[in-house]
């Protein structure tokens, strides 16, 4: 999927590779069971889940937040990050306005080292918003809030 960013973006949230549902509808975090939009909505104090996709993206951009993935292409079975093989990574070297990258899940954190991140960009990890990452929502939200300071 395409990089979602504009000239004001300073925070980039990256996953590994879009889920099957996200790929099918060409929308980041398209699986309704994924907690991404609920987490970000809670942090931004906007009900992102009630908005259409384009309005969600507009809201993120208004808060200087962008979206992308560490993996450009790969062989994958369904949506399982554990099944990713023969991956080709995205190149982040041109993202010179980005100050911080937040990796949505440990696999994204593992892959970010292959993405040519510009010097000086801080990189941190939050628990995956995926339904595969079992964790109490309030605990997950607390960790996300610590990293996404608006």
The 8 nearest C-alpha neighbors of each residue, nearest first, counted from 0:
[[1, 2, 25, 17, 67, 22, 27, 71],
 [0, 2, 3, 67, 66, 68, 25, 71],
 [1, 3, 67, 4, 66, 0, 65, 68],
 [4, 2, 66, 65, 1, 67, 5, 56],
 [5, 3, 65, 8, 2, 66, 6, 60],
 [4, 6, 7, 8, 3, 60, 65, 63],
 [5, 7, 8, 4, 96, 9, 63, 97],
 [6, 8, 5, 63, 9, 96, 60, 4],
 [9, 7, 63, 64, 5, 6, 10, 4],
 [8, 10, 97, 98, 63, 96, 7, 64],
 [11, 9, 64, 99, 97, 8, 100, 98],
 [10, 12, 65, 100, 66, 64, 101, 13],
 [13, 11, 101, 66, 100, 102, 65, 67],
 [14, 12, 68, 67, 102, 103, 66, 101],
 [13, 15, 68, 103, 107, 16, 102, 69],
 [14, 16, 107, 69, 68, 70, 106, 13],
 [15, 17, 70, 68, 14, 18, 69, 71],
 [18, 16, 21, 22, 19, 27, 15, 28],
 [17, 19, 78, 21, 20, 22, 16, 77],
 [18, 20, 22, 78, 21, 77, 23, 17],
 [21, 19, 23, 18, 22, 30, 29, 24],
 [22, 20, 29, 26, 18, 24, 23, 25],
 [21, 23, 25, 19, 20, 24, 17, 18],
 [22, 24, 20, 21, 25, 19, 26, 18],
 [23, 25, 21, 22, 26, 20, 29, 19],
 [26, 24, 22, 21, 23, 27, 0, 29],
 [27, 25, 21, 29, 24, 28, 22, 52],
 [26, 28, 29, 21, 17, 25, 0, 66],
 [29, 27, 30, 21, 26, 33, 35, 17],
 [28, 30, 21, 26, 27, 20, 31, 24],
 [29, 31, 32, 33, 28, 20, 21, 18],
 [32, 30, 33, 29, 34, 28, 48, 36],
 [33, 31, 30, 130, 34, 129, 29, 35],
 [34, 32, 129, 130, 30, 31, 35, 128],
 [33, 35, 128, 37, 36, 38, 32, 129],
 [36, 34, 128, 38, 37, 33, 39, 28],
 [37, 35, 39, 38, 34, 40, 47, 48],
 [38, 36, 40, 34, 35, 39, 41, 48],
 [39, 37, 35, 41, 40, 36, 34, 140],
 [40, 38, 42, 36, 41, 37, 43, 35],
 [39, 41, 45, 37, 47, 43, 46, 38],
 [40, 42, 44, 38, 39, 43, 37, 45],
 [41, 43, 39, 40, 44, 144, 38, 147],
 [42, 44, 40, 45, 41, 39, 149, 62],
 [45, 43, 41, 40, 42, 46, 39, 47],
 [46, 44, 40, 43, 47, 41, 42, 39],
 [47, 45, 40, 48, 49, 44, 50, 41],
 [46, 48, 40, 50, 49, 45, 55, 36],
 [47, 49, 46, 50, 36, 37, 40, 51],
 [48, 50, 47, 46, 51, 55, 45, 52],
 [51, 49, 47, 48, 54, 55, 52, 46],
 [50, 52, 54, 53, 55, 49, 48, 47],
 [51, 53, 55, 54, 56, 50, 26, 57],
 [54, 52, 56, 55, 51, 57, 50, 58],
 [55, 53, 57, 56, 51, 52, 50, 58],
 [56, 54, 52, 58, 53, 57, 47, 50],
 [55, 57, 59, 53, 54, 58, 60, 52],
 [56, 58, 54, 60, 55, 59, 53, 61],
 [59, 57, 61, 55, 56, 60, 54, 62],
 [60, 58, 64, 56, 62, 61, 57, 63],
 [59, 61, 63, 57, 62, 64, 58, 56],
 [62, 60, 58, 59, 63, 57, 64, 7],
 [61, 63, 59, 60, 64, 58, 149, 8],
 [64, 62, 8, 60, 61, 9, 7, 10],
 [65, 63, 10, 59, 60, 8, 62, 11],
 [64, 66, 11, 4, 3, 8, 12, 10],
 [67, 65, 3, 12, 11, 13, 2, 4],
 [66, 68, 13, 2, 3, 12, 14, 69],
 [69, 67, 14, 13, 15, 70, 16, 71],
 [68, 70, 15, 89, 88, 111, 110, 107],
 [69, 71, 88, 68, 16, 15, 89, 72],
 [72, 70, 89, 88, 87, 69, 68, 73],
 [73, 71, 87, 70, 86, 88, 74, 16],
 [74, 72, 86, 85, 84, 75, 87, 83],
 [73, 75, 84, 83, 85, 86, 76, 72],
 [76, 74, 83, 82, 73, 77, 84, 79],
 [75, 77, 82, 78, 79, 74, 83, 80],
 [78, 76, 19, 79, 75, 18, 82, 20],
 [77, 79, 18, 19, 76, 80, 75, 17],
 [78, 80, 81, 82, 77, 76, 75, 83],
 [81, 79, 82, 83, 78, 106, 15, 75],
 [80, 82, 79, 83, 106, 75, 84, 78],
 [81, 83, 80, 79, 75, 76, 84, 74],
 [84, 82, 75, 80, 81, 74, 73, 86],
 [85, 83, 74, 86, 73, 82, 75, 81],
 [86, 84, 73, 74, 87, 83, 72, 75],
 [85, 87, 73, 84, 72, 88, 70, 83],
 [86, 88, 72, 71, 70, 73, 85, 89],
 [89, 87, 70, 71, 69, 114, 86, 90],
 [88, 90, 71, 69, 114, 70, 91, 87],
 [91, 89, 114, 115, 92, 88, 116, 93],
 [90, 92, 116, 115, 94, 93, 114, 89],
 [93, 91, 115, 117, 116, 94, 90, 95],
 [92, 94, 91, 95, 90, 117, 116, 96],
 [95, 93, 91, 92, 96, 97, 117, 116],
 [94, 96, 97, 93, 117, 92, 98, 91],
 [97, 95, 94, 9, 98, 8, 6, 7],
 [96, 98, 9, 95, 99, 10, 94, 8],
 [99, 97, 120, 9, 10, 96, 121, 100],
 [100, 98, 121, 10, 120, 97, 122, 11],
 [101, 99, 11, 122, 12, 10, 121, 102],
 [100, 102, 12, 123, 124, 122, 13, 11],
 [101, 103, 124, 13, 108, 107, 104, 12],
 [104, 102, 127, 14, 125, 13, 126, 107],
 [105, 103, 127, 126, 107, 106, 102, 125],
 [104, 106, 108, 107, 109, 124, 103, 102],
 [105, 107, 109, 108, 104, 110, 15, 80],
 [108, 106, 15, 110, 14, 109, 105, 102],
 [109, 107, 105, 106, 111, 102, 110, 124],
 [108, 110, 106, 107, 111, 105, 112, 113],
 [109, 111, 107, 112, 108, 113, 69, 106],
 [112, 110, 114, 108, 113, 109, 69, 107],
 [111, 113, 110, 114, 109, 115, 108, 116],
 [114, 112, 111, 110, 115, 88, 69, 90],
 [113, 115, 90, 111, 91, 89, 116, 112],
 [116, 114, 92, 91, 90, 113, 117, 112],
 [115, 117, 91, 92, 114, 118, 120, 90],
 [118, 116, 92, 120, 115, 119, 95, 91],
 [119, 117, 120, 116, 121, 115, 92, 95],
 [118, 120, 121, 117, 98, 116, 99, 97],
 [121, 119, 98, 99, 118, 117, 122, 97],
 [122, 120, 99, 100, 119, 98, 123, 101],
 [121, 123, 100, 101, 99, 120, 124, 102],
 [124, 122, 101, 102, 100, 121, 125, 146],
 [123, 125, 102, 101, 103, 108, 104, 126],
 [126, 124, 103, 143, 104, 102, 142, 127],
 [127, 125, 104, 103, 139, 128, 124, 105],
 [126, 128, 104, 103, 129, 132, 125, 105],
 [127, 129, 34, 35, 33, 126, 130, 103],
 [128, 130, 33, 131, 127, 132, 34, 32],
 [129, 131, 33, 132, 32, 128, 133, 34],
 [130, 132, 129, 133, 127, 128, 33, 79],
 [133, 131, 130, 129, 127, 134, 128, 126],
 [134, 132, 131, 130, 135, 129, 136, 127],
 [135, 133, 136, 132, 139, 138, 126, 137],
 [134, 136, 138, 137, 139, 133, 140, 132],
 [137, 135, 139, 138, 140, 134, 34, 38],
 [136, 138, 140, 139, 135, 141, 134, 142],
 [139, 137, 141, 140, 135, 136, 142, 134],
 [138, 140, 136, 142, 141, 137, 126, 135],
 [141, 139, 143, 137, 138, 142, 136, 144],
 [140, 142, 144, 138, 139, 143, 137, 145],
 [143, 141, 145, 139, 140, 144, 125, 138],
 [142, 144, 140, 146, 145, 141, 125, 147],
 [145, 143, 141, 147, 146, 142, 140, 42],
 [144, 146, 142, 143, 147, 141, 148, 140],
 [145, 147, 143, 144, 148, 142, 123, 101],
 [148, 146, 144, 145, 143, 149, 42, 101],
 [147, 149, 146, 144, 145, 42, 143, 43],
 [148, 147, 62, 43, 42, 63, 144, 146]]
